[in-house]
């Protein structure tokens, strides 16, 4: 009986070792495809820089505007935003943010959740003096409780994409 157990353990060990050697041979990179890859590798395909080129006396870019190419990359730092609303109701906060996005398409709107309150904040200002004219504008439009709050801001943001226009295809030609 002990011999059968010993033989079964030896058989299991041999199968595990052979399976491991099979896995090792599968995981080993082959020299031939690697050499082919190294010969065909072009680092410029993976370069993060965007290059300008001239064609027919007009400067073109690879899918970006010249302003975006010359702008500094976005960074976060301590600054200020204008808080327009603080509510416990997510739907109210979302509706207010959507209405503000339509009214002020060039401003970045932020919906911040600090339990249990949803807050609508606007803008990215380095100091309070930059935020003051916009605060006055919001207060004159009815946001009497708007105020300037310290917050982490994003500098050098790319331009905001345009607000999508809804198109109802069922009403075309009626």
C-alpha atoms as one frame of an Amber mdcrd trajectory, in Angstrom:
protein
   0.000   0.000   0.000   2.860   2.370   0.834   4.466   1.597  -2.500   1.304
   2.659  -4.349   1.190   5.936  -2.430   4.864   6.545  -3.150   4.431   5.818
  -6.839   1.380   8.102  -7.077   3.293  10.907  -5.329   6.254  10.448  -7.678
   3.892  10.477 -10.656   2.221  13.662  -9.434   5.629  15.298  -8.903   6.765
  14.341 -12.414   3.558  15.721 -13.958   3.957  19.003 -12.062   7.593  19.331
 -13.139   6.768  18.565 -16.768   3.859  21.050 -16.692   6.177  23.703 -15.247
   8.797  23.066 -17.925   6.051  23.335 -20.565   4.945  26.689 -19.091   8.544
  27.885 -18.968   9.027  27.030 -22.629   5.807  28.872 -23.509   6.849  31.986
 -21.559  10.341  32.091 -23.082  10.575  34.786 -25.760  11.689  33.593 -29.123
  14.823  35.171 -30.514  13.691  35.406 -34.101  10.508  37.552 -33.634  12.345
  39.761 -31.129  15.060  40.480 -33.689  12.418  41.303 -36.273  10.680  43.628
 -33.798  13.932  45.363 -32.899  14.715  46.005 -36.557  11.245  47.399 -37.249
  10.959  49.435 -34.002  10.654  53.186 -34.553  10.757  55.233 -31.328   9.158
  58.193 -33.072   5.870  56.271 -33.220   5.795  56.273 -29.423   7.014  59.832
 -28.903   4.683  62.005 -26.851   5.772  65.210 -28.571   3.589  66.569 -31.351
   5.433  67.836 -34.368   4.458  70.607 -36.734   4.935  70.262 -40.429   4.533
  72.642 -43.336   2.516  71.826 -46.390   1.543  74.325 -49.067   2.671  77.295
 -46.919   0.203  76.506 -44.134   1.200  75.159 -40.759  -0.664  72.025 -39.789
  -0.573  69.796 -36.746  -1.464  66.218 -36.056  -4.996  66.865 -34.802  -4.210
  69.773 -32.459  -4.325  73.519 -32.731  -1.148  75.587 -32.485  -2.439  77.160
 -29.237  -2.648  73.716 -27.645   0.892  72.912 -28.765   2.406  76.033 -27.242
   0.385  75.886 -24.005   1.944  74.483 -20.858   0.659  71.124 -19.625  -2.113
  71.190 -16.997  -1.030  71.244 -13.358  -2.829  71.284 -10.015  -2.124  73.811
  -7.306  -3.793  75.553  -4.405  -6.131  78.307  -5.553  -9.729  79.497  -5.401
 -13.120  78.725  -6.928 -16.528  80.318  -6.637 -19.071  78.168  -4.830 -22.573
  78.847  -6.119 -24.652  76.165  -4.439 -24.498  73.717  -1.549 -27.355  71.229
  -1.292 -28.106  67.722  -0.058 -30.125  66.952  -3.195 -28.088  65.549  -6.080
 -30.790  66.336  -8.659 -30.866  70.027  -7.686 -27.080  70.233  -7.912 -27.005
  68.491 -11.279 -29.778  70.678 -12.741 -28.017  73.836 -11.540 -24.718  72.683
 -13.023 -26.373  71.880 -16.371 -28.109  75.277 -16.473 -24.837  77.045 -15.668
 -23.004  75.062 -18.338 -25.493  76.308 -20.923 -25.341  79.908 -19.619 -21.536
  79.977 -19.286 -20.122  77.529 -21.854 -16.519  78.738 -21.434 -16.345  78.212
 -17.651 -15.372  74.941 -16.041 -18.100  73.736 -13.641 -17.324  71.310 -10.838
 -19.779  69.172  -8.896 -18.053  68.371  -5.599 -19.439  65.833  -3.129 -18.433
  66.261   0.501 -20.789  63.994   2.426 -23.672  64.722   2.711 -23.474  67.909
   0.616 -23.203  68.456  -3.142 -21.455  71.695  -4.088 -21.324  73.517  -7.405
 -18.043  75.348  -7.904 -16.909  77.410 -10.868 -13.551  78.477 -12.256  -9.872
  78.042 -11.512  -8.343  81.172  -9.969  -4.861  81.587  -8.540  -5.927  84.381
  -6.177  -9.113  85.968  -4.847  -8.676  89.109  -6.946  -9.087  87.084 -10.148
 -12.315  85.511  -8.853 -13.939  88.741  -7.579 -15.308  90.075 -10.932 -16.958
  86.744 -11.710 -18.332  86.529  -8.172 -19.952  89.944  -8.618 -21.451  88.803
 -11.908 -22.972  85.678 -10.336 -24.330  87.634  -7.371 -25.987  90.125  -9.724
 -27.648  87.196 -11.531 -29.316  85.931  -8.371 -26.718  83.713  -6.725 -26.693
  85.793  -3.526 -25.008  83.057  -1.467 -22.097  82.674  -3.900 -18.689  83.040
  -2.288 -15.014  82.430  -2.985 -13.615  79.222  -1.486 -10.073  77.838  -1.359
  -9.704  74.669  -3.443  -7.232  72.656  -5.506  -7.378  74.095  -9.020  -6.172
  73.056 -12.445  -4.005  75.578 -14.304  -3.398  75.589 -18.056  -6.486  73.597
 -18.926  -7.241  73.020 -22.588 -10.197  74.942 -24.003 -13.582  73.545 -23.087
 -15.248  71.453 -25.763 -18.442  72.971 -27.129 -21.733  72.019 -25.498 -23.341
  69.305 -27.631 -26.464  70.371 -29.480 -29.347  67.936 -29.273 -30.887  67.036
 -32.583 -34.299  65.426 -32.842 -34.359  63.437 -36.077 -38.075  62.691 -35.710
 -38.988  66.349 -36.254 -36.956  66.920 -39.417 -39.109  68.195 -42.281 -42.259
  68.770 -40.245
